[in-house]
Amino acid sequence: MDIKKEIRESQGHLLDQLAQYESSISDLYAVYARLFPDMSTFWQTLSKEETGHAQFLNSFHKLLENGAVFFNLDRFNAHAILNCLAEVHQELARTKQGPVSLSHALTTALSIETAVLDGHFYDTVKTDTPEFIVIAEHLSKDTYRHRSLILEKYNALRKGL
């Protein structure tokens, strides 16, 4: 097999895992929207944006098919992605087993958004394709914004607002 093709296939697999992770986060936030009707709009908005993130990541496949190569993608640990994905799936299962508190939901969401930022995917991975740079900047800004919004809600809850 051609080495470039192998690299693109490997990179495509990582992108699939990241898209699945973002999609699972969206699913979790949608569950939170149902569990916490007073904050439904907040959770639904985050859920829709996470779905958009997954769609953006899936769009990178077209870039790979057109010959783009992502640099430093190998520094992003596929095992770590699977662990994060498993944690989101565990949280989805937990919500089906019984009630979760709003504090728990906000803490979990804050942990998830922080994990995405700590992975530095959107900051570290580079490519020769300008479209990726624009999308990566958008995803990074959204994730920082999500974390700020969640932290704001968490702090308000702690203060009893």
C-alpha positions as CSV (number, residue, x, y, z in Angstrom):
1,M,0.0,0.0,0.0
2,D,1.1,3.5,-0.8
3,I,2.5,5.2,2.3
4,K,0.6,8.4,1.7
5,K,-2.6,6.4,1.4
6,E,-1.8,4.6,4.7
7,I,-1.2,8.0,6.4
8,R,-4.5,9.4,5.1
9,E,-6.4,6.3,6.2
10,S,-4.9,6.5,9.6
11,Q,-5.6,10.2,9.9
12,G,-9.2,9.5,8.6
13,H,-9.6,7.0,11.4
14,L,-8.5,9.6,14.1
15,L,-10.9,12.2,12.6
16,D,-13.7,9.6,12.8
17,Q,-13.0,9.0,16.5
18,L,-12.9,12.8,17.2
19,A,-16.2,13.3,15.3
20,Q,-17.7,10.4,17.3
21,Y,-16.5,12.0,20.5
22,E,-18.1,15.4,19.6
23,S,-21.3,13.6,18.6
24,S,-21.4,11.8,21.9
25,I,-20.9,15.0,23.7
26,S,-23.9,16.4,21.8
27,D,-26.0,13.4,22.8
28,L,-25.1,13.9,26.4
29,Y,-26.0,17.6,26.3
30,A,-29.3,16.8,24.7
31,V,-30.0,14.4,27.6
32,Y,-29.2,17.2,30.0
33,A,-31.6,19.5,28.1
34,R,-34.4,17.0,28.8
35,L,-33.3,16.4,32.5
36,F,-33.1,20.1,33.3
37,P,-36.0,21.9,31.5
38,D,-35.2,25.2,33.1
39,M,-31.9,25.2,31.3
40,S,-33.1,23.4,28.2
41,T,-32.1,26.2,25.8
42,F,-28.6,26.3,27.2
43,W,-28.0,22.6,26.9
44,Q,-29.7,22.4,23.5
45,T,-27.5,25.2,22.1
46,L,-24.4,23.4,23.3
47,S,-25.7,20.1,21.9
48,K,-26.3,21.7,18.4
49,E,-22.9,23.2,18.4
50,E,-21.2,19.9,19.3
51,T,-23.1,18.3,16.4
52,G,-21.7,21.0,14.2
53,H,-18.2,20.2,15.5
54,A,-18.7,16.6,14.5
55,Q,-19.8,17.7,11.0
56,F,-16.8,19.9,10.7
57,L,-14.5,17.0,11.6
58,N,-16.2,14.7,9.2
59,S,-15.7,17.4,6.5
60,F,-12.0,16.9,6.8
61,H,-12.3,13.6,5.1
62,K,-12.9,15.5,1.9
63,L,-9.6,17.3,2.4
64,L,-7.8,14.0,2.9
65,E,-9.4,12.6,-0.2
66,N,-8.1,15.7,-2.1
67,G,-4.6,15.0,-0.9
68,A,-4.3,17.1,2.2
69,V,-2.1,15.8,5.0
70,F,-2.3,16.8,8.6
71,F,1.0,17.4,10.3
72,N,1.5,16.4,14.0
73,L,-1.8,14.4,14.0
74,D,0.2,11.5,15.3
75,R,0.8,13.3,18.5
76,F,-2.9,13.0,19.2
77,N,-3.3,9.8,21.1
78,A,-6.1,7.6,19.6
79,H,-6.2,5.7,22.9
80,A,-6.9,8.9,24.8
81,I,-9.8,9.7,22.4
82,L,-11.3,6.3,23.1
83,N,-10.9,6.8,26.9
84,C,-12.7,10.2,26.7
85,L,-15.4,8.7,24.5
86,A,-15.9,5.9,27.0
87,E,-16.3,8.4,29.8
88,V,-19.0,10.2,27.9
89,H,-20.8,6.9,27.2
90,Q,-20.5,6.1,30.9
91,E,-22.1,9.4,31.8
92,L,-24.9,8.8,29.3
93,A,-25.5,5.4,30.9
94,R,-25.5,7.0,34.4
95,T,-28.2,9.4,33.3
96,K,-30.4,6.4,32.5
97,Q,-29.9,4.8,35.9
98,G,-31.3,7.5,38.0
99,P,-31.4,11.2,38.5
100,V,-28.3,13.3,38.3
101,S,-28.0,16.8,39.9
102,L,-27.5,19.9,37.9
103,S,-24.2,20.4,39.7
104,H,-23.0,17.0,38.5
105,A,-24.1,17.8,34.9
106,L,-22.3,21.1,34.9
107,T,-19.2,19.6,36.5
108,T,-19.2,16.7,33.9
109,A,-19.6,19.2,31.0
110,L,-16.8,21.4,32.4
111,S,-14.6,18.3,32.6
112,I,-15.4,17.3,29.0
113,E,-14.8,20.7,27.5
114,T,-11.5,21.0,29.5
115,A,-10.4,17.6,28.2
116,V,-10.9,18.8,24.6
117,L,-8.9,21.9,25.3
118,D,-6.2,20.0,27.2
119,G,-5.8,17.7,24.2
120,H,-4.7,20.8,22.2
121,F,-5.9,19.2,19.0
122,Y,-7.1,22.3,17.3
123,D,-4.0,24.2,18.4
124,T,-1.4,21.7,17.5
125,V,-2.4,19.9,14.3
126,K,-1.3,21.8,11.2
127,T,-1.9,21.2,7.6
128,D,-1.1,22.7,4.2
129,T,-4.9,23.2,3.7
130,P,-6.2,26.7,4.6
131,E,-9.8,25.4,5.2
132,F,-8.6,23.3,8.1
133,I,-7.0,26.3,9.8
134,V,-10.2,28.3,9.6
135,I,-12.3,25.4,10.9
136,A,-9.8,24.5,13.6
137,E,-9.8,28.1,14.9
138,H,-13.6,28.0,15.0
139,L,-13.7,24.7,16.9
140,S,-11.1,26.0,19.4
141,K,-13.0,29.2,20.0
142,D,-16.3,27.4,20.4
143,T,-14.7,25.0,22.9
144,Y,-13.3,27.8,25.0
145,R,-16.6,29.6,24.9
146,H,-18.4,26.4,25.9
147,R,-16.2,26.0,28.9
148,S,-16.7,29.6,29.9
149,L,-20.5,29.4,29.6
150,I,-20.6,26.2,31.6
151,L,-18.3,27.6,34.3
152,E,-20.5,30.7,34.5
153,K,-23.6,28.5,35.0
154,Y,-21.7,26.4,37.6
155,N,-20.6,29.4,39.5
156,A,-24.1,30.9,39.5
157,L,-25.5,27.6,40.8
158,R,-22.9,27.6,43.6
159,K,-23.9,31.1,44.6
160,G,-27.5,30.2,44.5
161,L,-28.5,32.5,41.6
